[in-house]
Amino acid sequence: MAKPKLQVALDFLELDRALAVAAAAVAGGADYIEAGTPLIKSEGLDAVRALRERFPARTIIADLKTMDAGHIEAEAAAKAGASVMTVCAAASESTIRQCVETGRQYGLAVAVDLMGVADPVAAAAAMEALGVDWVDVH
């Protein structure tokens, strides 16, 4: 059996605090470092840039929870250094496809967040058909 992966969500408002927790998490063996939604709303994609600069070998997740403008948000996440971005399952099929298409162009994986979805099993199957890379259950 493969070793489980550890993801640490940096749901902070201050970049300095997030970077300190990320450093401790990486030292403790964390595989995935998530720039949480509150951090991105507070600090912008500079948070992703800072994480990529300090932890170049780690998977950096931009928890954007995208609802529209899929092409633009996926491109922005990729250019900031994210390995993975999140899109909401409640977004339109078009938005999810835009994230996937643009993600493929930039080598960015797309995770769909099932938060608030009434039937997560059916939603996960639908998301798989749209080509998403990960399904997150909140």
N, CA, C and O atoms as a GROMACS GRO file, in nm:
protein
  552
    1MET      N    1   0.084  -0.119   0.000
    1MET     CA    2   0.000   0.000   0.000
    1MET      C    3   0.088   0.125   0.000
    1MET      O    4   0.189   0.131   0.070
    2ALA      N    5   0.048   0.223  -0.078
    2ALA     CA    6   0.124   0.348  -0.086
    2ALA      C    7   0.111   0.426   0.044
    2ALA      O    8   0.009   0.419   0.114
    3LYS      N    9   0.215   0.499   0.074
    3LYS     CA   10   0.214   0.584   0.194
    3LYS      C   11   0.109   0.694   0.177
    3LYS      O   12   0.103   0.757   0.072
    4PRO      N   13   0.026   0.718   0.278
    4PRO     CA   14  -0.073   0.826   0.269
    4PRO      C   15  -0.003   0.961   0.254
    4PRO      O   16   0.108   0.981   0.303
    5LYS      N   17  -0.070   1.052   0.187
    5LYS     CA   18  -0.019   1.188   0.168
    5LYS      C   19  -0.081   1.280   0.273
    5LYS      O   20  -0.197   1.265   0.310
    6LEU      N   21  -0.001   1.374   0.322
    6LEU     CA   22  -0.048   1.470   0.421
    6LEU      C   23  -0.061   1.607   0.356
    6LEU      O   24   0.035   1.660   0.300
    7GLN      N   25  -0.181   1.665   0.364
    7GLN     CA   26  -0.208   1.799   0.314
    7GLN      C   27  -0.233   1.891   0.432
    7GLN      O   28  -0.310   1.858   0.522
    8VAL      N   29  -0.168   2.007   0.431
    8VAL     CA   30  -0.187   2.106   0.536
    8VAL      C   31  -0.249   2.231   0.473
    8VAL      O   32  -0.193   2.290   0.381
    9ALA      N   33  -0.366   2.270   0.526
    9ALA     CA   34  -0.436   2.388   0.476
    9ALA      C   35  -0.395   2.510   0.558
    9ALA      O   36  -0.407   2.511   0.680
   10LEU      N   37  -0.347   2.611   0.489
   10LEU     CA   38  -0.306   2.736   0.554
   10LEU      C   39  -0.421   2.835   0.547
   10LEU      O   40  -0.422   2.926   0.465
   11ASP      N   41  -0.518   2.816   0.635
   11ASP     CA   42  -0.636   2.901   0.640
   11ASP      C   43  -0.613   3.015   0.738
   11ASP      O   44  -0.676   3.023   0.844
   12PHE      N   45  -0.522   3.103   0.700
   12PHE     CA   46  -0.485   3.219   0.781
   12PHE      C   47  -0.507   3.345   0.699
   12PHE      O   48  -0.529   3.338   0.578
   13LEU      N   49  -0.501   3.459   0.765
   13LEU     CA   50  -0.510   3.587   0.695
   13LEU      C   51  -0.373   3.649   0.670
   13LEU      O   52  -0.357   3.728   0.577
   14GLU      N   53  -0.274   3.612   0.751
   14GLU     CA   54  -0.141   3.673   0.743
   14GLU      C   55  -0.042   3.577   0.676
   14GLU      O   56  -0.031   3.461   0.715
   15LEU      N   57   0.028   3.628   0.576
   15LEU     CA   58   0.124   3.546   0.503
   15LEU      C   59   0.237   3.499   0.593
   15LEU      O   60   0.278   3.383   0.583
   16ASP      N   61   0.288   3.585   0.681
   16ASP     CA   62   0.398   3.545   0.769
   16ASP      C   63   0.360   3.424   0.854
   16ASP      O   64   0.438   3.330   0.868
   17ARG      N   65   0.242   3.428   0.910
   17ARG     CA   66   0.195   3.315   0.992
   17ARG      C   67   0.181   3.189   0.907
   17ARG      O   68   0.220   3.080   0.950
   18ALA      N   69   0.125   3.204   0.787
   18ALA     CA   70   0.108   3.089   0.698
   18ALA      C   71   0.243   3.028   0.661
   18ALA      O   72   0.257   2.906   0.658
   19LEU      N   73   0.341   3.112   0.633
   19LEU     CA   74   0.474   3.061   0.596
   19LEU      C   75   0.540   2.988   0.712
   19LEU      O   76   0.607   2.888   0.692
   20ALA      N   77   0.521   3.038   0.833
   20ALA     CA   78   0.578   2.972   0.951
   20ALA      C   79   0.515   2.834   0.971
   20ALA      O   80   0.585   2.737   0.998
   21VAL      N   81   0.384   2.827   0.958
   21VAL     CA   82   0.316   2.698   0.973
   21VAL      C   83   0.356   2.604   0.859
   21VAL      O   84   0.376   2.484   0.882
   22ALA      N   85   0.368   2.657   0.738
   22ALA     CA   86   0.410   2.574   0.624
   22ALA      C   87   0.549   2.517   0.647
   22ALA      O   88   0.573   2.400   0.617
   23ALA      N   89   0.641   2.598   0.698
   23ALA     CA   90   0.777   2.549   0.725
   23ALA      C   91   0.774   2.436   0.827
   23ALA      O   92   0.844   2.336   0.810
   24ALA      N   93   0.694   2.451   0.932
   24ALA     CA   94   0.683   2.345   1.032
   24ALA      C   95   0.619   2.220   0.972
   24ALA      O   96   0.661   2.108   1.002
   25ALA      N   97   0.518   2.239   0.888
   25ALA     CA   98   0.451   2.126   0.825
   25ALA      C   99   0.544   2.050   0.732
   25ALA      O  100   0.547   1.926   0.733
   26VAL      N  101   0.621   2.122   0.652
   26VAL     CA  102   0.717   2.058   0.561
   26VAL      C  103   0.824   1.985   0.641
   26VAL      O  104   0.861   1.872   0.607
   27ALA      N  105   0.873   2.048   0.747
   27ALA     CA  106   0.973   1.981   0.834
   27ALA      C  107   0.916   1.853   0.894
   27ALA      O  108   0.989   1.758   0.919
   28GLY      N  109   0.785   1.852   0.917
   28GLY     CA  110   0.719   1.734   0.972
   28GLY      C  111   0.678   1.632   0.868
   28GLY      O  112   0.622   1.528   0.902
   29GLY      N  113   0.704   1.660   0.741
   29GLY     CA  114   0.677   1.563   0.636
   29GLY      C  115   0.555   1.588   0.550
   29GLY      O  116   0.517   1.501   0.472
   30ALA      N  117   0.493   1.705   0.560
   30ALA     CA  118   0.375   1.733   0.478
   30ALA      C  119   0.410   1.728   0.330
   30ALA      O  120   0.515   1.777   0.287
   31ASP      N  121   0.322   1.667   0.253
   31ASP     CA  122   0.342   1.653   0.109
   31ASP      C  123   0.279   1.768   0.031
   31ASP      O  124   0.337   1.819  -0.065
   32TYR      N  125   0.159   1.807   0.072
   32TYR     CA  126   0.082   1.908   0.001
   32TYR      C  127   0.061   2.029   0.093
   32TYR      O  128   0.020   2.014   0.208
   33ILE      N  129   0.090   2.146   0.039
   33ILE     CA  130   0.071   2.271   0.114
   33ILE      C  131  -0.038   2.350   0.042
   33ILE      O  132  -0.025   2.385  -0.075
   34GLU      N  133  -0.145   2.378   0.114
   34GLU     CA  134  -0.259   2.448   0.056
   34GLU      C  135  -0.263   2.593   0.098
   34GLU      O  136  -0.271   2.625   0.216
   35ALA      N  137  -0.257   2.682  -0.001
   35ALA     CA  138  -0.285   2.823   0.024
   35ALA      C  139  -0.437   2.831   0.035
   35ALA      O  140  -0.507   2.830  -0.066
   36GLY      N  141  -0.486   2.840   0.158
   36GLY     CA  142  -0.630   2.835   0.184
   36GLY      C  143  -0.703   2.956   0.128
   36GLY      O  144  -0.643   3.059   0.099
   37THR      N  145  -0.832   2.941   0.114
   37THR     CA  146  -0.915   3.049   0.060
   37THR      C  147  -0.900   3.178   0.139
   37THR      O  148  -0.885   3.284   0.078
   38PRO      N  149  -0.903   3.176   0.274
   38PRO     CA  150  -0.886   3.302   0.348
   38PRO      C  151  -0.750   3.368   0.320
   38PRO      O  152  -0.741   3.490   0.311
   39LEU      N  153  -0.646   3.287   0.307
   39LEU     CA  154  -0.512   3.341   0.280
   39LEU      C  155  -0.508   3.407   0.142
   39LEU      O  156  -0.453   3.516   0.127
   40ILE      N  157  -0.566   3.342   0.042
   40ILE     CA  158  -0.566   3.398  -0.092
   40ILE      C  159  -0.652   3.525  -0.098
   40ILE      O  160  -0.616   3.621  -0.166
   41LYS      N  161  -0.763   3.525  -0.027
   41LYS     CA  162  -0.847   3.647  -0.025
   41LYS      C  163  -0.776   3.762   0.044
   41LYS      O  164  -0.795   3.878   0.006
   42SER      N  165  -0.694   3.732   0.143
   42SER     CA  166  -0.622   3.835   0.217
   42SER      C  167  -0.495   3.881   0.146
   42SER      O  168  -0.467   4.000   0.137
   43GLU      N  169  -0.419   3.786   0.094
   43GLU     CA  170  -0.286   3.815   0.040
   43GLU      C  171  -0.278   3.802  -0.113
   43GLU      O  172  -0.176   3.837  -0.172
   44GLY      N  173  -0.383   3.754  -0.175
   44GLY     CA  174  -0.380   3.733  -0.319
   44GLY      C  175  -0.292   3.615  -0.357
   44GLY      O  176  -0.250   3.536  -0.272
   45LEU      N  177  -0.265   3.603  -0.486
   45LEU     CA  178  -0.182   3.492  -0.533
   45LEU      C  179  -0.035   3.509  -0.496
   45LEU      O  180   0.046   3.421  -0.524
   46ASP      N  181   0.000   3.622  -0.434
   46ASP     CA  182   0.135   3.636  -0.379
   46ASP      C  183   0.161   3.527  -0.275
   46ASP      O  184   0.275   3.487  -0.255
   47ALA      N  185   0.056   3.481  -0.209
   47ALA     CA  186   0.072   3.372  -0.112
   47ALA      C  187   0.121   3.246  -0.182
   47ALA      O  188   0.209   3.176  -0.131
   48VAL      N  189   0.065   3.216  -0.298
   48VAL     CA  190   0.108   3.099  -0.375
   48VAL      C  191   0.251   3.118  -0.422
   48VAL      O  192   0.332   3.026  -0.415
   49ARG      N  193   0.283   3.238  -0.471
   49ARG     CA  194   0.420   3.266  -0.516
   49ARG      C  195   0.521   3.246  -0.403
   49ARG      O  196   0.627   3.187  -0.424
   50ALA      N  197   0.487   3.294  -0.286
   50ALA     CA  198   0.578   3.281  -0.171
   50ALA      C  199   0.595   3.135  -0.131
   50ALA      O  200   0.706   3.092  -0.099
   51LEU      N  201   0.488   3.059  -0.132
   51LEU     CA  202   0.498   2.916  -0.099
   51LEU      C  203   0.582   2.842  -0.202
   51LEU      O  204   0.665   2.759  -0.166
   52ARG      N  205   0.563   2.872  -0.330
   52ARG     CA  206   0.641   2.806  -0.435
   52ARG      C  207   0.789   2.840  -0.420
   52ARG      O  208   0.875   2.753  -0.437
   53GLU      N  209   0.818   2.965  -0.390
   53GLU     CA  210   0.957   3.008  -0.374
   53GLU      C  211   1.025   2.934  -0.258
   53GLU      O  212   1.140   2.890  -0.270
   54ARG      N  213   0.955   2.921  -0.147
   54ARG     CA  214   1.014   2.860  -0.028
   54ARG      C  215   1.011   2.708  -0.028
   54ARG      O  216   1.094   2.643   0.035
   55PHE      N  217   0.915   2.650  -0.100
   55PHE     CA  218   0.899   2.504  -0.099
   55PHE      C  219   0.885   2.452  -0.242
   55PHE      O  220   0.780   2.401  -0.280
   56PRO      N  221   0.991   2.466  -0.321
   56PRO     CA  222   0.982   2.433  -0.463
   56PRO      C  223   0.952   2.286  -0.493
   56PRO      O  224   0.901   2.255  -0.601
   57ALA      N  225   0.982   2.196  -0.401
   57ALA     CA  226   0.960   2.054  -0.427
   57ALA      C  227   0.823   2.005  -0.381
   57ALA      O  228   0.788   1.889  -0.404
   58ARG      N  229   0.746   2.090  -0.317
   58ARG     CA  230   0.616   2.048  -0.263
   58ARG      C  231   0.503   2.078  -0.361
   58ARG      O  232   0.512   2.168  -0.444
   59THR      N  233   0.397   2.002  -0.348
   59THR     CA  234   0.275   2.030  -0.422
   59THR      C  235   0.206   2.147  -0.354
   59THR      O  236   0.173   2.141  -0.236
   60ILE      N  237   0.184   2.254  -0.430
   60ILE     CA  238   0.120   2.375  -0.376
   60ILE      C  239  -0.022   2.382  -0.435
   60ILE      O  240  -0.041   2.384  -0.556
   61ILE      N  241  -0.119   2.388  -0.345
   61ILE     CA  242  -0.259   2.392  -0.386
   61ILE      C  243  -0.313   2.533  -0.364
   61ILE      O  244  -0.302   2.589  -0.255
   62ALA      N  245  -0.372   2.590  -0.469
   62ALA     CA  246  -0.439   2.720  -0.459
   62ALA      C  247  -0.588   2.692  -0.442
   62ALA      O  248  -0.656   2.656  -0.537
   63ASP      N  249  -0.636   2.708  -0.320
   63ASP     CA  250  -0.776   2.679  -0.290
   63ASP      C  251  -0.863   2.798  -0.329
   63ASP      O  252  -0.914   2.872  -0.244
   64LEU      N  253  -0.879   2.816  -0.460
   64LEU     CA  254  -0.952   2.930  -0.514
   64LEU      C  255  -1.104   2.914  -0.504
   64LEU      O  256  -1.177   3.013  -0.497
   65LYS      N  257  -1.150   2.790  -0.502
   65LYS     CA  258  -1.295   2.764  -0.505
   65LYS      C  259  -1.362   2.842  -0.619
   65LYS      O  260  -1.460   2.913  -0.598
   66THR      N  261  -1.307   2.829  -0.736
   66THR     CA  262  -1.353   2.902  -0.854
   66THR      C  263  -1.499   2.871  -0.886
   66THR      O  264  -1.541   2.756  -0.882
   67MET      N  265  -1.574   2.976  -0.917
   67MET     CA  266  -1.715   2.962  -0.957
   67MET      C  267  -1.739   3.010  -1.100
   67MET      O  268  -1.837   2.969  -1.163
   68ASP      N  269  -1.653   3.097  -1.151
   68ASP     CA  270  -1.664   3.142  -1.290
   68ASP      C  271  -1.526   3.186  -1.337
   68ASP      O  272  -1.429   3.182  -1.261
   69ALA      N  273  -1.518   3.228  -1.461
   69ALA     CA  274  -1.389   3.273  -1.519
   69ALA      C  275  -1.283   3.164  -1.506
   69ALA      O  276  -1.169   3.192  -1.467
   70GLY      N  277  -1.319   3.042  -1.539
   70GLY     CA  278  -1.230   2.928  -1.523
   70GLY      C  279  -1.096   2.942  -1.594
   70GLY      O  280  -0.992   2.913  -1.537
   71HIS      N  281  -1.100   2.987  -1.720
   71HIS     CA  282  -0.975   3.003  -1.794
   71HIS      C  283  -0.881   3.101  -1.723
   71HIS      O  284  -0.763   3.073  -1.704
   72ILE      N  285  -0.935   3.214  -1.684
   72ILE     CA  286  -0.854   3.319  -1.623
   72ILE      C  287  -0.798   3.275  -1.488
   72ILE      O  288  -0.679   3.294  -1.461
   73GLU      N  289  -0.882   3.216  -1.405
   73GLU     CA  290  -0.836   3.176  -1.272
   73GLU      C  291  -0.736   3.061  -1.279
   73GLU      O  292  -0.641   3.057  -1.200
   74ALA      N  293  -0.755   2.968  -1.371
   74ALA     CA  294  -0.659   2.858  -1.385
   74ALA      C  295  -0.524   2.911  -1.434
   74ALA      O  296  -0.420   2.871  -1.384
   75GLU      N  297  -0.527   3.000  -1.532
   75GLU     CA  298  -0.402   3.059  -1.582
   75GLU      C  299  -0.331   3.135  -1.471
   75GLU      O  300  -0.209   3.123  -1.455
   76ALA      N  301  -0.406   3.214  -1.395
   76ALA     CA  302  -0.346   3.292  -1.286
   76ALA      C  303  -0.283   3.201  -1.181
   76ALA      O  304  -0.173   3.228  -1.134
   77ALA      N  305  -0.352   3.093  -1.145
   77ALA     CA  306  -0.298   3.000  -1.046
   77ALA      C  307  -0.171   2.934  -1.096
   77ALA      O  308  -0.072   2.924  -1.023
   78ALA      N  309  -0.173   2.891  -1.222
   78ALA     CA  310  -0.055   2.826  -1.279
   78ALA      C  311   0.064   2.922  -1.285
   78ALA      O  312   0.175   2.886  -1.248
   79LYS      N  313   0.040   3.043  -1.330
   79LYS     CA  314   0.148   3.141  -1.341
   79LYS      C  315   0.202   3.183  -1.205
   79LYS      O  316   0.317   3.226  -1.195
   80ALA      N  317   0.121   3.169  -1.101
   80ALA     CA  318   0.167   3.201  -0.965
   80ALA      C  319   0.250   3.087  -0.906
   80ALA      O  320   0.316   3.105  -0.803
   81GLY      N  321   0.246   2.969  -0.969
   81GLY     CA  322   0.325   2.857  -0.920
   81GLY      C  323   0.247   2.746  -0.855
   81GLY      O  324   0.306   2.655  -0.796
   82ALA      N  325   0.115   2.750  -0.864
   82ALA     CA  326   0.034   2.642  -0.805
   82ALA      C  327   0.053   2.513  -0.884
   82ALA      O  328   0.072   2.514  -1.005
   83SER      N  329   0.047   2.403  -0.813
   83SER     CA  330   0.048   2.270  -0.874
   83SER      C  331  -0.095   2.225  -0.902
   83SER      O  332  -0.122   2.152  -0.997
   84VAL      N  333  -0.185   2.271  -0.815
   84VAL     CA  334  -0.326   2.230  -0.817
   84VAL      C  335  -0.410   2.354  -0.785
   84VAL      O  336  -0.370   2.438  -0.705
   85MET      N  337  -0.527   2.364  -0.848
   85MET     CA  338  -0.625   2.467  -0.812
   85MET      C  339  -0.756   2.398  -0.779
   85MET      O  340  -0.779   2.284  -0.821
   86THR      N  341  -0.842   2.466  -0.702
   86THR     CA  342  -0.974   2.410  -0.675
   86THR      C  343  -1.082   2.489  -0.747
   86THR      O  344  -1.073   2.611  -0.763
   87VAL      N  345  -1.184   2.416  -0.789
   87VAL     CA  346  -1.304   2.472  -0.849
   87VAL      C  347  -1.422   2.410  -0.776
   87VAL      O  348  -1.416   2.293  -0.737
   88CYS      N  349  -1.528   2.485  -0.758
   88CYS     CA  350  -1.647   2.434  -0.689
   88CYS      C  351  -1.729   2.345  -0.782
   88CYS      O  352  -1.748   2.377  -0.899
   89ALA      N  353  -1.777   2.234  -0.728
   89ALA     CA  354  -1.864   2.146  -0.806
   89ALA      C  355  -1.993   2.216  -0.844
   89ALA      O  356  -2.057   2.179  -0.942
   90ALA      N  357  -2.031   2.318  -0.767
   90ALA     CA  358  -2.153   2.394  -0.796
   90ALA      C  359  -2.135   2.492  -0.913
   90ALA      O  360  -2.232   2.551  -0.960
   91ALA      N  361  -2.011   2.509  -0.960
   91ALA     CA  362  -1.986   2.595  -1.076
   91ALA      C  363  -2.050   2.533  -1.200
   91ALA      O  364  -2.083   2.415  -1.201
   92SER      N  365  -2.065   2.614  -1.303
   92SER     CA  366  -2.122   2.561  -1.427
   92SER      C  367  -2.026   2.459  -1.488
   92SER      O  368  -1.905   2.461  -1.465
   93GLU      N  369  -2.084   2.370  -1.567
   93GLU     CA  370  -2.002   2.271  -1.638
   93GLU      C  371  -1.899   2.341  -1.725
   93GLU      O  372  -1.785   2.295  -1.736
   94SER      N  373  -1.937   2.452  -1.785
   94SER     CA  374  -1.846   2.529  -1.869
   94SER      C  375  -1.725   2.579  -1.789
   94SER      O  376  -1.612   2.569  -1.836
   95THR      N  377  -1.749   2.630  -1.671
   95THR     CA  378  -1.640   2.679  -1.586
   95THR      C  379  -1.545   2.566  -1.549
   95THR      O  380  -1.424   2.583  -1.553
   96ILE      N  381  -1.600   2.452  -1.512
   96ILE     CA  382  -1.516   2.338  -1.474
   96ILE      C  383  -1.433   2.293  -1.593
   96ILE      O  384  -1.314   2.264  -1.578
   97ARG      N  385  -1.495   2.286  -1.710
   97ARG     CA  386  -1.420   2.248  -1.831
   97ARG      C  387  -1.310   2.349  -1.862
   97ARG      O  388  -1.200   2.311  -1.902
   98GLN      N  389  -1.340   2.477  -1.844
   98GLN     CA  390  -1.238   2.580  -1.868
   98GLN      C  391  -1.118   2.558  -1.776
   98GLN      O  392  -1.003   2.568  -1.820
   99CYS      N  393  -1.144   2.529  -1.651
   99CYS     CA  394  -1.035   2.504  -1.556
   99CYS      C  395  -0.952   2.384  -1.601
   99CYS      O  396  -0.829   2.390  -1.600
  100VAL      N  397  -1.019   2.277  -1.641
  100VAL     CA  398  -0.949   2.156  -1.685
  100VAL      C  399  -0.868   2.184  -1.811
  100VAL      O  400  -0.750   2.147  -1.818
  101GLU      N  401  -0.928   2.249  -1.910
  101GLU     CA  402  -0.858   2.278  -2.036
  101GLU      C  403  -0.735   2.365  -2.013
  101GLU      O  404  -0.627   2.335  -2.062
  102THR      N  405  -0.753   2.473  -1.940
  102THR     CA  406  -0.641   2.563  -1.914
  102THR      C  407  -0.538   2.496  -1.825
  102THR      O  408  -0.418   2.515  -1.843
  103GLY      N  409  -0.584   2.419  -1.730
  103GLY     CA  410  -0.492   2.344  -1.645
  103GLY      C  411  -0.402   2.254  -1.727
  103GLY      O  412  -0.282   2.246  -1.702
  104ARG      N  413  -0.458   2.186  -1.825
  104ARG     CA  414  -0.378   2.096  -1.911
  104ARG      C  415  -0.271   2.176  -1.986
  104ARG      O  416  -0.158   2.130  -2.002
  105GLN      N  417  -0.307   2.295  -2.032
  105GLN     CA  418  -0.212   2.379  -2.106
  105GLN      C  419  -0.092   2.419  -2.020
  105GLN      O  420   0.019   2.434  -2.070
  106TYR      N  421  -0.116   2.436  -1.891
  106TYR     CA  422  -0.013   2.487  -1.801
  106TYR      C  423   0.045   2.382  -1.706
  106TYR      O  424   0.130   2.415  -1.624
  107GLY      N  425   0.000   2.258  -1.716
  107GLY     CA  426   0.049   2.155  -1.624
  107GLY      C  427  -0.007   2.170  -1.484
  107GLY      O  428   0.057   2.130  -1.386
  108LEU      N  429  -0.125   2.226  -1.473
  108LEU     CA  430  -0.193   2.251  -1.346
  108LEU      C  431  -0.302   2.148  -1.327
  108LEU      O  432  -0.390   2.132  -1.412
  109ALA      N  433  -0.299   2.076  -1.215
  109ALA     CA  434  -0.406   1.982  -1.185
  109ALA      C  435  -0.526   2.058  -1.132
  109ALA      O  436  -0.513   2.166  -1.074
  110VAL      N  437  -0.645   2.001  -1.152
  110VAL     CA  438  -0.769   2.064  -1.107
  110VAL      C  439  -0.839   1.972  -1.009
  110VAL      O  440  -0.866   1.855  -1.038
  111ALA      N  441  -0.867   2.027  -0.892
  111ALA     CA  442  -0.942   1.956  -0.788
  111ALA      C  443  -1.080   2.020  -0.779
  111ALA      O  444  -1.092   2.142  -0.776
  112VAL      N  445  -1.183   1.938  -0.774
  112VAL     CA  446  -1.318   1.991  -0.757
  112VAL      C  447  -1.359   1.972  -0.612
  112VAL      O  448  -1.340   1.865  -0.554
  113ASP      N  449  -1.416   2.076  -0.554
  113ASP     CA  450  -1.460   2.074  -0.414
  113ASP      C  451  -1.610   2.046  -0.411
  113ASP      O  452  -1.689   2.122  -0.467
  114LEU      N  453  -1.648   1.937  -0.345
  114LEU     CA  454  -1.789   1.895  -0.340
  114LEU      C  455  -1.868   1.962  -0.228
  114LEU      O  456  -1.982   1.922  -0.202
  115MET      N  457  -1.811   2.062  -0.163
  115MET     CA  458  -1.880   2.129  -0.053
  115MET      C  459  -2.019   2.175  -0.097
  115MET      O  460  -2.034   2.242  -0.199
  116GLY      N  461  -2.119   2.139  -0.017
  116GLY     CA  462  -2.255   2.184  -0.043
  116GLY      C  463  -2.330   2.104  -0.148
  116GLY      O  464  -2.445   2.136  -0.178
  117VAL      N  465  -2.269   2.001  -0.204
  117VAL     CA  466  -2.335   1.920  -0.306
  117VAL      C  467  -2.427   1.819  -0.238
  117VAL      O  468  -2.387   1.752  -0.142
  118ALA      N  469  -2.550   1.808  -0.286
  118ALA     CA  470  -2.650   1.719  -0.223
  118ALA      C  471  -2.614   1.572  -0.238
  118ALA      O  472  -2.634   1.494  -0.144
  119ASP      N  473  -2.563   1.532  -0.354
  119ASP     CA  474  -2.530   1.392  -0.380
  119ASP      C  475  -2.383   1.383  -0.421
  119ASP      O  476  -2.352   1.388  -0.540
  120PRO      N  477  -2.292   1.371  -0.324
  120PRO     CA  478  -2.150   1.372  -0.356
  120PRO      C  479  -2.105   1.259  -0.447
  120PRO      O  480  -2.013   1.277  -0.527
  121VAL      N  481  -2.167   1.143  -0.437
  121VAL     CA  482  -2.127   1.030  -0.522
  121VAL      C  483  -2.159   1.060  -0.668
  121VAL      O  484  -2.074   1.040  -0.755
  122ALA      N  485  -2.279   1.106  -0.694
  122ALA     CA  486  -2.317   1.141  -0.832
  122ALA      C  487  -2.233   1.257  -0.883
  122ALA      O  488  -2.191   1.258  -0.998
  123ALA      N  489  -2.208   1.355  -0.797
  123ALA     CA  490  -2.128   1.471  -0.837
  123ALA      C  491  -1.985   1.428  -0.870
  123ALA      O  492  -1.926   1.477  -0.967
  124ALA      N  493  -1.929   1.339  -0.790
  124ALA     CA  494  -1.792   1.291  -0.815
  124ALA      C  495  -1.784   1.222  -0.951
  124ALA      O  496  -1.688   1.242  -1.025
  125ALA      N  497  -1.884   1.141  -0.984
  125ALA     CA  498  -1.885   1.073  -1.114
  125ALA      C  499  -1.896   1.174  -1.227
  125ALA      O  500  -1.829   1.161  -1.330
  126ALA      N  501  -1.979   1.275  -1.210
  126ALA     CA  502  -1.993   1.379  -1.312
  126ALA      C  503  -1.863   1.457  -1.329
  126ALA      O  504  -1.825   1.491  -1.441
  127MET      N  505  -1.794   1.484  -1.219
  127MET     CA  506  -1.668   1.558  -1.225
  127MET      C  507  -1.560   1.475  -1.294
  127MET      O  508  -1.478   1.528  -1.369
  128GLU      N  509  -1.560   1.346  -1.268
  128GLU     CA  510  -1.464   1.257  -1.335
  128GLU      C  511  -1.486   1.263  -1.486
  128GLU      O  512  -1.390   1.267  -1.563
  129ALA      N  513  -1.612   1.264  -1.529
  129ALA     CA  514  -1.643   1.271  -1.671
  129ALA      C  515  -1.597   1.402  -1.734
  129ALA      O  516  -1.569   1.408  -1.853
  130LEU      N  517  -1.588   1.507  -1.652
  130LEU     CA  518  -1.541   1.637  -1.702
  130LEU      C  519  -1.388   1.646  -1.705
  130LEU      O  520  -1.332   1.742  -1.757
  131GLY      N  521  -1.322   1.546  -1.648
  131GLY     CA  522  -1.176   1.541  -1.657
  131GLY      C  523  -1.099   1.598  -1.541
  131GLY      O  524  -0.978   1.618  -1.550
  132VAL      N  525  -1.167   1.626  -1.429
  132VAL     CA  526  -1.093   1.679  -1.314
  132VAL      C  527  -0.994   1.575  -1.263
  132VAL      O  528  -1.013   1.455  -1.283
  133ASP      N  529  -0.890   1.622  -1.198
  133ASP     CA  530  -0.784   1.534  -1.150
  133ASP      C  531  -0.810   1.481  -1.009
  133ASP      O  532  -0.777   1.367  -0.978
  134TRP      N  533  -0.869   1.564  -0.924
  134TRP     CA  534  -0.895   1.529  -0.785
  134TRP      C  535  -1.038   1.563  -0.752
  134TRP      O  536  -1.097   1.654  -0.810
  135VAL      N  537  -1.094   1.490  -0.656
  135VAL     CA  538  -1.224   1.523  -0.600
  135VAL      C  539  -1.204   1.540  -0.450
  135VAL      O  540  -1.157   1.449  -0.382
  136ASP      N  541  -1.240   1.657  -0.399
  136ASP     CA  542  -1.228   1.687  -0.256
  136ASP      C  543  -1.365   1.680  -0.191
  136ASP      O  544  -1.460   1.741  -0.239
  137VAL      N  545  -1.374   1.605  -0.082
  137VAL     CA  546  -1.498   1.598  -0.006
  137VAL      C  547  -1.477   1.677   0.122
  137VAL      O  548  -1.389   1.645   0.202
  138HIS      N  549  -1.555   1.780   0.139
  138HIS     CA  550  -1.543   1.868   0.256
  138HIS      C  551  -1.629   1.816   0.368
  138HIS      O  552  -1.633   1.876   0.476
   0.00000   0.00000   0.00000
